[in-house]
Amino acid sequence: MRCARIAADGRIHGDADEAVFDEAEVLLLGSVPAGVLDHVVGRSPRLRWIHSAAAGVDRVTTPIVRERGLVVTNARGVFSRPIAEYVVMMSLVIARRYRQLAELQRERTWQPLRGRELAELTIGIIGYGSIGAELASLLRPFGCRIVATRRHPERGAEDAPNVELHGLDSLGDVLAMSDIVVVAAPLTDETAGLIGADQLAQMREDAWLINIARGRLVDEIALRRALASGWIGGAVLDVFSDEPLPPDSPFYDTPNLVITPHTSWASDRVAERTVDLFVENLRAFRAGQPMRNVVDLEAGY
């Protein structure tokens, strides 16, 4: 089997030549612009399968990929554990008022603060998939109430005994009842801008928003206005529409906002899981057997 590494600009690296495009049947895709992907797909007539090393495939399901009917698989599940742990960490930071405690330390002020226990809180998960399921599992011992939305709430309900599953038409209800709202939905044409000014207005004044999915799921202008005006208690953003976040971004000066550099997914185990999943699927592909994590090209996930 011949392999070649194609850089983000579409150039081939290594010993392979341009003929690799004519022979390629499999594309292992990292983070490249959609235009580069379309360039590679357009030059690869034998291409049958694209595996995305990311869970989100909003830049993979391009028109040419859909028109060709290519099989697309993604890394669903590879990042679920570290992202779920990140959300638990931030939920504890919020509940135990760590940011205020850190500020008191900087001020050299001894002032005990009363926090909240997670068992008192309702955690709302917007987009209950593999990350949401892992998060619910980690939160179960804390005893908090977990409510969630998913496109088809009737599917897999038996695997979520401690989760109240709702359809997307109940998004407003879930937002209104949640102390912490976790955005974990895939980015599609349907979900872009899912959390806008109207949705933020439905949240409680002391509620927090955590986004670990994609920046474009949240109307960032509306969110900054909500934080500056005190419509909601605060937000934790690990993802943004524009990444890396530029130094002059107004987000850095936005009150009640915690910013992390798209790092919730990172752990020492991710590379191992990524390789294991691709190798397992490559064996299935060569044997003509079903592969894991096949993406619905129409749904976008």
Secondary structure, DSSP 8 states (H G I E B T S, - for coil): ----EE-TTS-EESS--TTHHHH--EEEE-S--HHHHHHHHHT-TT--EEEESSS--TTTS-HHHHHHT-EEE--TTTSHHHHHHHHHHHHHHHHTTHHHHHHHHHTT---------GGG-EEEEES-SHHHHHHHHHHGGGT-EEEEE-SSTTTTGGG-TTEEEE-GGGHHHHHHH-SEEEE-----TTTTT-B-HHHHHHS-TT-EEEE-S-GGGB-HHHHHHHHHHTSSSEEEES--SSSS--TT-GGGG-TTEEE--S-TT--TTHHHHHHHHHHHHHHHHHHT---SSB--TTTT-
